[in-house]
Each structure stands twice: as C-alpha cells, then as structure tokens.
C-alpha cells in the first residue's frame, strides 16, 4: 500500500485543484445557512426573518429576541464555527503526518491529553492559583491558564506518540499505541477523580459531556484567538503537508526541513485540539470523519484546497450537529459529543470497510 493510500486520498477519479476549489463558495454558502439555522433554532421560537434582521443590526419585533440571539445563540454559533473548523483541520494534519486514514485527535490520545491538562486545573484542590483558574460553568474553562494546560497536555501526548512512531513503522500498530497512550492518560485522570472532592467531580463531569453554550464574552475571544493561530500555522504548512503526503524521504528530496515542518504541525494540532477541548469538552469523530468527507467531495489531495474545504465542511457539520442536539420544540439539549459520535462513527466504519475492500 502506498503512502498516498495510507493518508486517505480522494477517489480514483481525482480532479484538478482549480476544479476542486470551485466547490468552496458552495460550501461557504452551506456554512452561512447552517449558521442562521443554528441561531434560529432553540427552546424559544424566533422567526427566521427576525433572526436575519438582528444579525443585520436591525430591531426585531420583540426586544427579548435580540437579547437571546446576541447574548446566547450568536456566541454558541460562533463557537461551533471555531470548533468544527479547528477539529477538522487538526484531524487532516494528523492523517497526513502519520499517513494513516484513521488518525485523529481522539484516536491517538490527543483529546485525552488535553483532558489531563484540564483535570490538573479543575481537580487541583479548588484553592490557590490553580483553583482560581477554574470556572463553575457547564463545559468551559475561562482563562488562558486552562487553555495552556490543555494545550500542554495535548502536546505532551502528541510528542510521545511521535517518538514511538519513529520506532513503530506499522500504521495499525501505531494506532494501537495511540489508543494505549490515551487509555493510560484517562486512567491517570480517573485516579485523580477518585481522590477529588464531590463539587470538583461535578464540574469535571459536566465538562466531559461537551458543550458549545457555555463559551461567552471574553472566553469566546480567547478561543477564537487560539484557533485562529492554530489555523494560521496549518495554512502556512500546506506545501509541507503536500510533500509529507508521499513520505519523509520524498519531502527531504524536495528540500523540505522535515523536523521544522513536523514541529509546526504538532504545534498547530496541539493548539487546536487543546483549546477546543479546554473550552468545549471532548468532542469526538469530527477530526476523523470530516477530512474523509472533504476528500470524497473535492476529489483532490492538494492541501491548498483541502485545508479551506475541511474548515468549511467541519464548520457546517458542527453547526448541523448543534441544530440536532437542540431537539427543536423541546427544552432539552443533548450533549454535542453524542450527536457527533452518531454521525461520525458511520463515516469511520465506511473508511475501514473501504480500505479493506
């Protein structure tokens, strides 16, 4: 099996990058539609026309609608954009770096590493500097310290997996290694939970369900800044990712500084997975499923097109999952991680069966 196949290429009838890029405006329109629908849906019914007026800065029929849209639903929809694009791009980078179609933040233990960093803050005793970083709110951590802790945990696991990848050449074995690293990390968190106070356990358990609705105000600004930095590093690595798609030896022959490129990819992936996990909890399957959906749609392996396409597909999918999670007509909202798993797991199964066939 070639390295291109391992990285999860587009179907056999690949198209030119310029033709593939023609899909991007349609995907942007789909994201815009999902954005408006995500704001319109919720326990309080707000007409779609009123939502559009509020987003355009006009006064709606009911003043309460403006507060709900601007203070509650708009930040949640913006968070969905950041989460979907960030997780999708981090998954794309990992699949290319490891040349493995099933690589992703959750499969290789990156999400568990970020969870370890969050646990170090939320379960650190509730007093002193560490306790001051915790926020008693559903699914969020409201400081740069929490983001740095989650990013450091994700980077630590990523560095460990890469170190083991230098010794393990079989991609299936590497996946097993990643799962084991994630299991050990989860076991450490579980041990920490066992010796924690009940109020700390409640805060951490609420965080593990995954939520977009708790990120508001300054927290959204922090999340957007970190995700923008991670995406900027990813887009700057587009040429390096194209070269690494065919293996490190080929990349070196093209004059690529492999070590520097790998460091940039690790930093980008750790920032994206760490910050998103810190603020919104562990949200699985987006990082694995979206890159394959994008390749199948755009039919190209050129990361100059794949990266923006993956951003748009990831954002659209996360907005759609959030719409489903809200259970329109009900006051109950499902955890986002459950909905993404229900939609993402069939895609992963399709990838496995397709590779086997």
LUMLOMI-182971 format. One record per residue (C-alpha): residue number from 1; residue in three letters; y, z, x. Coordinates in Angstrom, 1 decimal, always signed. Each point is the difference from the previous one (the first is absolute). Layout:
N
- k/r/py/pz/px
- NUM/Ala/Y/Z/X .
...
This chain:
357
- k/r/py/pz/px
- 1/Unk/+0.0/+0.0/+0.0 .
- 2/Unk/+3.4/-1.0/+1.4 .
- 3/Unk/+2.9/+2.4/+0.4 .
- 4/Unk/+1.9/-2.0/-2.6 .
- 5/Unk/-2.7/+0.7/-2.5 .
- 6/Unk/+0.0/+3.6/+0.9 .
- 7/Unk/+3.7/+0.3/-0.7 .
- 8/Unk/-0.5/-1.3/-3.6 .
- 9/Unk/+1.4/-3.5/+0.1 .
- 10/Unk/+1.1/-2.1/-3.0 .
- 11/Unk/-2.6/-2.1/-1.8 .
- 12/Unk/-1.3/-3.1/+1.7 .
- 13/Unk/+2.6/-2.4/-1.4 .
- 14/Unk/+3.0/+1.6/+1.8 .
- 15/Unk/+3.4/-1.4/-0.6 .
- 16/Unk/+3.0/-0.4/+2.3 .
- 17/Unk/+2.3/+3.0/+0.4 .
- 18/Unk/+2.9/-1.9/-1.6 .
- 19/Unk/-2.0/-0.6/-3.1 .
- 20/Unk/-1.3/+3.5/-0.1 .
- 21/Unk/+3.6/+1.3/+0.3 .
- 22/Unk/+0.8/-1.9/-3.2 .
- 23/Unk/-1.8/+2.8/-1.9 .
- 24/Unk/+2.5/+2.7/+1.2 .
- 25/Unk/+2.7/-0.7/-2.6 .
- 26/Unk/-2.6/+0.2/-2.8 .
- 27/Unk/-1.3/+3.3/+1.4 .
- 28/Unk/+3.6/+1.3/+0.3 .
- 29/Unk/+0.5/-0.8/-3.7 .
- 30/Unk/-3.3/+1.8/-0.8 .
- 31/Unk/+1.3/+3.1/+1.8 .
- 32/Unk/+3.3/-0.2/-1.9 .
- 33/Unk/-1.8/-0.2/-3.3 .
- 34/Unk/-2.3/+2.9/+0.9 .
- 35/Unk/+3.0/+2.0/+1.2 .
- 36/Unk/+1.8/-0.3/-3.4 .
- 37/Unk/-3.2/+0.7/-2.0 .
- 38/Unk/-0.7/+3.1/+2.1 .
- 39/Unk/+3.4/+1.3/-0.9 .
- 40/Unk/-0.3/-0.9/-3.6 .
- 41/Unk/-3.4/+1.7/-0.6 .
- 42/Unk/-0.3/+3.7/-0.4 .
- 43/Unk/-0.2/+2.9/-2.6 .
- 44/Unk/+3.5/-0.8/-1.3 .
- 45/Unk/+0.1/-3.6/-1.3 .
- 46/Unk/+3.0/-1.9/+1.3 .
- 47/Unk/+0.5/-3.6/-1.0 .
- 48/Unk/-0.4/-2.5/+2.8 .
- 49/Unk/+3.5/-1.4/-0.7 .
- 50/Unk/+1.5/+3.4/+0.4 .
- 51/Unk/-1.8/+0.5/+3.3 .
- 52/Unk/+1.4/-3.3/+1.3 .
- 53/Unk/+3.5/+1.0/-1.1 .
- 54/Unk/-0.3/+3.4/+1.8 .
- 55/Unk/-1.2/-1.7/+3.2 .
- 56/Unk/+3.0/-2.4/-0.2 .
- 57/Unk/+2.3/+3.0/-0.3 .
- 58/Unk/+0.8/-0.4/-3.7 .
- 59/Unk/+0.1/+2.7/-2.6 .
- 60/Unk/-3.2/+0.2/-2.2 .
- 61/Unk/-0.1/+1.0/-3.7 .
- 62/Unk/-1.2/+3.5/+0.8 .
- 63/Unk/+1.6/+2.0/+2.9 .
- 64/Unk/-3.3/+1.9/+0.5 .
- 65/Unk/-1.7/-3.3/+0.9 .
- 66/Unk/+2.3/-0.5/+2.9 .
- 67/Unk/-0.9/+3.4/+1.4 .
- 68/Unk/-3.7/-0.6/-0.4 .
- 69/Unk/+0.2/-3.4/+1.7 .
- 70/Unk/+2.3/+0.8/+2.8 .
- 71/Unk/-1.2/+3.5/+0.9 .
- 72/Unk/-3.7/-0.2/-0.8 .
- 73/Unk/-1.5/-3.4/-0.4 .
- 74/Unk/+2.1/-2.0/+2.5 .
- 75/Unk/-0.8/+2.3/+3.0 .
- 76/Unk/-3.7/-0.2/-1.0 .
- 77/Unk/+0.0/-3.8/-0.1 .
- 78/Unk/+1.8/-0.1/+3.4 .
- 79/Unk/-2.6/+2.3/+1.4 .
- 80/Unk/-2.8/-2.3/-1.4 .
- 81/Unk/+1.6/-2.9/+1.9 .
- 82/Unk/+0.0/+2.0/+3.3 .
- 83/Unk/-3.5/+1.3/-0.5 .
- 84/Unk/-1.6/-3.3/-1.0 .
- 85/Unk/+1.7/-2.1/+2.8 .
- 86/Unk/-0.6/+2.7/+2.7 .
- 87/Unk/-3.6/+0.7/-0.7 .
- 88/Unk/-0.8/-3.7/-0.4 .
- 89/Unk/+1.6/-1.0/+3.3 .
- 90/Unk/-1.7/+3.0/+1.8 .
- 91/Unk/-3.3/-1.3/-1.2 .
- 92/Unk/+0.7/-3.5/+1.1 .
- 93/Unk/+0.9/+1.1/+3.5 .
- 94/Unk/-3.1/+2.1/+0.3 .
- 95/Unk/-2.3/-2.8/-1.2 .
- 96/Unk/+1.5/-2.3/+2.6 .
- 97/Unk/+0.1/+2.5/+2.8 .
- 98/Unk/-3.7/+1.0/-0.5 .
- 99/Unk/-1.0/-3.5/-1.2 .
- 100/Unk/-1.9/+1.7/-2.8 .
- 101/Unk/+0.5/-0.9/-3.7 .
- 102/Unk/-0.7/+3.6/-1.2 .
- 103/Unk/+2.5/+1.8/+2.3 .
- 104/Unk/+2.7/+1.9/-1.8 .
- 105/Unk/+2.0/+3.2/+0.2 .
- 106/Unk/-2.5/+2.0/-2.2 .
- 107/Unk/-3.3/-1.5/+1.4 .
- 108/Unk/+0.9/+0.7/+3.6 .
- 109/Unk/+1.2/+3.5/-0.6 .
- 110/Unk/+3.7/-0.7/+0.3 .
- 111/Unk/+0.8/+1.5/-3.5 .
- 112/Unk/-2.1/+3.1/+0.9 .
- 113/Unk/+1.9/+0.4/+3.2 .
- 114/Unk/+3.3/-0.1/-1.9 .
- 115/Unk/-1.5/+2.5/-2.5 .
- 116/Unk/-0.7/+2.3/+3.0 .
- 117/Unk/+3.7/-0.2/+1.0 .
- 118/Unk/+1.1/+0.8/-3.6 .
- 119/Unk/-2.5/+2.9/-0.1 .
- 120/Unk/+1.4/+1.4/+3.2 .
- 121/Unk/+3.3/+0.3/-1.9 .
- 122/Unk/-0.9/+0.9/-3.5 .
- 123/Unk/-2.8/+2.4/+1.0 .
- 124/Unk/+1.8/+1.5/+3.0 .
- 125/Unk/+0.6/+3.4/-1.6 .
- 126/Unk/+3.0/-0.6/-2.1 .
- 127/Unk/+2.4/+1.7/+2.3 .
- 128/Unk/+2.1/-0.8/+3.1 .
- 129/Unk/+1.0/-3.5/+1.0 .
- 130/Unk/-3.2/-1.7/-1.2 .
- 131/Unk/+0.2/+1.7/-3.4 .
- 132/Unk/+3.6/-1.1/-0.4 .
- 133/Unk/-1.1/-3.6/+0.2 .
- 134/Unk/-2.2/+0.2/-3.1 .
- 135/Unk/+1.3/-1.1/-3.4 .
- 136/Unk/-1.5/+1.5/-3.1 .
- 137/Unk/-0.2/-3.3/-1.9 .
- 138/Unk/-2.7/-2.3/-1.1 .
- 139/Unk/-1.3/-2.3/+2.7 .
- 140/Unk/+3.0/+0.0/+2.4 .
- 141/Unk/+1.2/+1.5/+3.2 .
- 142/Unk/+3.7/+0.0/+0.3 .
- 143/Unk/+1.0/+0.1/+3.6 .
- 144/Unk/-0.2/-2.0/+3.2 .
- 145/Unk/-2.2/+2.7/+1.4 .
- 146/Unk/-2.7/-0.7/-2.5 .
- 147/Unk/+0.2/-3.8/+0.6 .
- 148/Unk/-0.2/+0.6/+3.8 .
- 149/Unk/-3.0/+2.3/-0.5 .
- 150/Unk/-1.9/-2.6/-2.1 .
- 151/Unk/+0.9/-2.9/+2.3 .
- 152/Unk/-1.2/+2.0/+3.0 .
- 153/Unk/-3.3/+0.8/-1.7 .
- 154/Unk/-0.5/-3.7/-0.9 .
- 155/Unk/+0.9/-1.1/+3.5 .
- 156/Unk/-2.4/+2.5/+1.5 .
- 157/Unk/-2.9/-1.3/-2.0 .
- 158/Unk/+1.0/-3.6/+0.7 .
- 159/Unk/+0.1/+0.6/+3.7 .
- 160/Unk/-3.4/+1.7/-0.1 .
- 161/Unk/-1.5/-2.9/-1.9 .
- 162/Unk/+1.5/-2.5/+2.4 .
- 163/Unk/-1.3/+2.0/+3.0 .
- 164/Unk/-3.5/-0.1/-1.6 .
- 165/Unk/+0.5/-3.7/-0.7 .
- 166/Unk/+0.2/-0.7/+3.7 .
- 167/Unk/-3.6/+1.2/+0.3 .
- 168/Unk/-1.4/-1.2/-3.3 .
- 169/Unk/-0.1/-3.8/-0.4 .
- 170/Unk/-1.9/-0.2/-3.3 .
- 171/Unk/+2.5/+0.0/-2.9 .
- 172/Unk/-2.4/+1.6/-2.5 .
- 173/Unk/-0.6/+2.9/+2.4 .
- 174/Unk/+3.8/+0.3/+0.5 .
- 175/Unk/+0.4/+0.4/-3.8 .
- 176/Unk/-2.6/+2.7/+0.1 .
- 177/Unk/+1.9/+1.7/+2.8 .
- 178/Unk/+3.2/-0.2/-2.0 .
- 179/Unk/-1.7/+1.6/-3.0 .
- 180/Unk/-1.4/+2.8/+2.2 .
- 181/Unk/+3.4/+0.7/+1.5 .
- 182/Unk/+1.5/+0.1/-3.5 .
- 183/Unk/-2.8/+2.3/-1.1 .
- 184/Unk/+0.6/+2.4/+2.9 .
- 185/Unk/+3.7/+0.0/-0.8 .
- 186/Unk/-0.7/+0.7/-3.6 .
- 187/Unk/-2.3/+2.9/+1.0 .
- 188/Unk/+2.8/+1.5/+2.0 .
- 189/Unk/+2.3/-0.2/-3.0 .
- 190/Unk/-2.7/+1.5/-2.2 .
- 191/Unk/-0.4/+2.9/+2.4 .
- 192/Unk/+3.7/+0.5/+0.0 .
- 193/Unk/+0.0/+0.0/-3.8 .
- 194/Unk/-2.7/+2.6/-0.2 .
- 195/Unk/+2.2/+2.5/+1.9 .
- 196/Unk/+3.2/-0.8/-1.8 .
- 197/Unk/+1.8/+1.8/-2.8 .
- 198/Unk/-0.5/-1.2/-3.6 .
- 199/Unk/+3.6/-1.1/-0.4 .
- 200/Unk/-0.3/-2.1/+3.1 .
- 201/Unk/-3.2/-1.5/-1.2 .
- 202/Unk/+1.5/-1.0/-3.3 .
- 203/Unk/+2.8/-1.8/+1.8 .
- 204/Unk/-2.3/-1.9/+2.3 .
- 205/Unk/-2.5/-0.9/-2.8 .
- 206/Unk/+2.8/-1.5/-2.1 .
- 207/Unk/+1.1/-2.0/+3.0 .
- 208/Unk/-3.6/-1.5/+0.4 .
- 209/Unk/+0.1/-1.6/-3.4 .
- 210/Unk/+2.7/-2.5/+1.1 .
- 211/Unk/+3.3/-0.4/-1.9 .
- 212/Unk/+3.0/-2.2/+0.1 .
- 213/Unk/+2.1/+2.0/-2.4 .
- 214/Unk/+1.0/+2.9/+2.3 .
- 215/Unk/+1.9/-2.0/+2.5 .
- 216/Unk/+3.7/+0.1/-0.8 .
- 217/Unk/+3.4/+0.1/+1.6 .
- 218/Unk/+0.1/+0.7/+3.7 .
- 219/Unk/-3.8/-0.1/+0.2 .
- 220/Unk/+0.0/-3.6/-1.2 .
- 221/Unk/+2.6/-0.8/+2.7 .
- 222/Unk/-2.3/+1.5/+2.7 .
- 223/Unk/-3.0/-1.8/-1.3 .
- 224/Unk/+1.9/-3.4/-0.2 .
- 225/Unk/+1.3/+0.5/+3.5 .
- 226/Unk/-3.4/+0.7/+1.5 .
- 227/Unk/-1.7/-2.8/-1.9 .
- 228/Unk/+2.7/-2.5/+1.0 .
- 229/Unk/-0.5/+1.0/+3.6 .
- 230/Unk/-3.7/-0.5/-0.2 .
- 231/Unk/+0.3/-3.3/-1.8 .
- 232/Unk/+2.6/-1.1/+2.6 .
- 233/Unk/-2.5/+0.7/+2.8 .
- 234/Unk/-2.7/-1.9/-1.9 .
- 235/Unk/+2.1/-3.1/-0.5 .
- 236/Unk/+1.0/+0.1/+3.6 .
- 237/Unk/-3.7/-0.1/+0.9 .
- 238/Unk/-0.8/-3.1/-2.0 .
- 239/Unk/-0.6/-2.2/+3.0 .
- 240/Unk/-2.0/+2.7/+1.7 .
- 241/Unk/-2.2/+0.4/-3.1 .
- 242/Unk/-0.6/-3.8/-0.1 .
- 243/Unk/-1.2/+0.2/+3.7 .
- 244/Unk/-2.1/+3.1/-0.5 .
- 245/Unk/-1.7/-1.7/-3.0 .
- 246/Unk/-2.1/-2.0/+2.5 .
- 247/Unk/-0.7/+3.0/+2.3 .
- 248/Unk/+1.6/+1.8/+2.9 .
- 249/Unk/-1.2/-2.5/+2.7 .
- 250/Unk/+1.6/-2.9/-1.9 .
- 251/Unk/+3.2/+2.1/-0.5 .
- 252/Unk/+0.2/+0.7/+3.8 .
- 253/Unk/-0.5/-3.7/+0.8 .
- 254/Unk/+3.0/-0.7/-2.2 .
- 255/Unk/+2.1/+2.4/+2.0 .
- 256/Unk/+0.1/+2.9/-2.4 .
- 257/Unk/+0.3/+3.5/+1.3 .
- 258/Unk/-2.9/+1.4/-2.0 .
- 259/Unk/+0.6/+3.6/+0.8 .
- 260/Unk/+3.7/-0.1/-1.1 .
- 261/Unk/-1.0/-2.0/-3.2 .
- 262/Unk/-2.7/+2.5/-0.8 .
- 263/Unk/+2.4/+2.9/+0.4 .
- 264/Unk/+2.5/-1.6/-2.3 .
- 265/Unk/-2.6/-0.7/-2.7 .
- 266/Unk/-1.3/+3.6/+0.3 .
- 267/Unk/+3.5/+1.4/-0.3 .
- 268/Unk/+0.8/-2.2/-3.0 .
- 269/Unk/-3.2/+0.8/-1.8 .
- 270/Unk/+0.3/+3.7/+0.7 .
- 271/Unk/+3.6/+0.1/-1.3 .
- 272/Unk/-0.9/-1.8/-3.2 .
- 273/Unk/-3.2/+1.9/-0.8 .
- 274/Unk/+1.4/+3.3/+1.1 .
- 275/Unk/+3.3/-0.1/-1.9 .
- 276/Unk/-1.6/-1.4/-3.2 .
- 277/Unk/-2.8/+2.6/+0.1 .
- 278/Unk/+2.4/+2.8/+0.6 .
- 279/Unk/+2.3/-0.8/-2.9 .
- 280/Unk/-2.5/-1.4/-2.6 .
- 281/Unk/-3.4/+1.4/+1.0 .
- 282/Unk/-3.1/-2.0/+0.9 .
- 283/Unk/+0.0/-3.4/-1.8 .
- 284/Unk/-3.1/-1.9/+0.8 .
- 285/Unk/-1.2/-3.6/-0.1 .
- 286/Unk/+3.4/-1.7/+0.0 .
- 287/Unk/-0.2/-0.4/+3.8 .
- 288/Unk/-3.4/-1.5/-0.2 .
- 289/Unk/+0.2/-2.2/-3.1 .
- 290/Unk/+3.4/-1.5/+0.2 .
- 291/Unk/-0.4/-1.9/+3.3 .
- 292/Unk/-3.1/-1.7/-1.4 .
- 293/Unk/+1.7/-0.9/-3.3 .
- 294/Unk/+3.0/-1.4/+2.0 .
- 295/Unk/-2.2/-2.1/+2.3 .
- 296/Unk/-1.9/-1.4/-3.0 .
- 297/Unk/+3.2/-0.9/-1.8 .
- 298/Unk/+2.0/-1.4/+2.9 .
- 299/Unk/-3.0/-1.5/+1.8 .
- 300/Unk/+1.5/+0.5/+3.5 .
- 301/Unk/-0.6/+2.2/+3.0 .
- 302/Unk/+3.6/-0.3/+1.3 .
- 303/Unk/+1.5/+3.5/+0.1 .
- 304/Unk/+3.5/-1.5/-0.3 .
- 305/Unk/-0.9/-0.8/-3.6 .
- 306/Unk/-2.7/+2.7/-0.5 .
- 307/Unk/+2.3/+2.9/+0.7 .
- 308/Unk/+2.7/-0.8/-2.6 .
- 309/Unk/-2.8/-1.1/-2.4 .
- 310/Unk/-1.9/+3.2/+0.5 .
- 311/Unk/+3.2/+2.0/-0.6 .
- 312/Unk/+0.6/-1.7/-3.3 .
- 313/Unk/-3.6/+0.1/-1.2 .
- 314/Unk/-0.2/+3.7/+0.9 .
- 315/Unk/+3.2/+0.9/-1.8 .
- 316/Unk/-1.1/-2.0/-3.1 .
- 317/Unk/-3.4/+1.7/+0.0 .
- 318/Unk/+1.4/+3.5/+0.4 .
- 319/Unk/+2.6/-0.6/-2.8 .
- 320/Unk/-2.8/-1.3/-2.2 .
- 321/Unk/-2.2/+3.0/+0.8 .
- 322/Unk/+2.9/+2.4/-0.8 .
- 323/Unk/+0.5/-1.8/-3.4 .
- 324/Unk/-3.7/+0.6/-0.8 .
- 325/Unk/+0.2/+3.6/+1.3 .
- 326/Unk/+2.7/+0.9/-2.5 .
- 327/Unk/-2.2/-0.7/-3.0 .
- 328/Unk/+2.7/-1.6/-2.2 .
- 329/Unk/+0.4/+1.9/-3.3 .
- 330/Unk/-1.3/+3.3/+1.5 .
- 331/Unk/+1.6/+2.9/+1.8 .
- 332/Unk/-2.8/+0.1/+2.5 .
- 333/Unk/+0.2/-1.7/+3.4 .
- 334/Unk/-3.1/-0.7/+2.1 .
- 335/Unk/+0.0/+0.7/+3.8 .
- 336/Unk/+0.9/-3.3/+1.7 .
- 337/Unk/-2.9/+0.3/+2.5 .
- 338/Unk/-2.5/-0.2/-2.9 .
- 339/Unk/+1.5/-3.2/-1.3 .
- 340/Unk/+0.2/-1.7/+3.4 .
- 341/Unk/-3.6/+0.9/+0.6 .
- 342/Unk/-1.1/-1.5/-3.3 .
- 343/Unk/+1.7/-3.3/+0.9 .
- 344/Unk/-0.5/+0.0/+3.8 .
- 345/Unk/-3.7/+0.9/+0.1 .
- 346/Unk/-1.2/-3.2/-1.6 .
- 347/Unk/+2.0/-2.0/+2.5 .
- 348/Unk/-1.7/+1.8/+2.9 .
- 349/Unk/-3.4/-0.6/-1.6 .
- 350/Unk/+0.9/-3.7/-0.3 .
- 351/Unk/+0.9/-0.1/+3.7 .
- 352/Unk/-3.3/+1.6/+1.0 .
- 353/Unk/-2.1/-2.3/-2.2 .
- 354/Unk/+2.0/-3.1/+1.1 .
- 355/Unk/-0.5/+0.8/+3.7 .
- 356/Unk/-3.7/+0.7/-0.6 .
- 357/Unk/-0.4/-3.3/-1.9 .
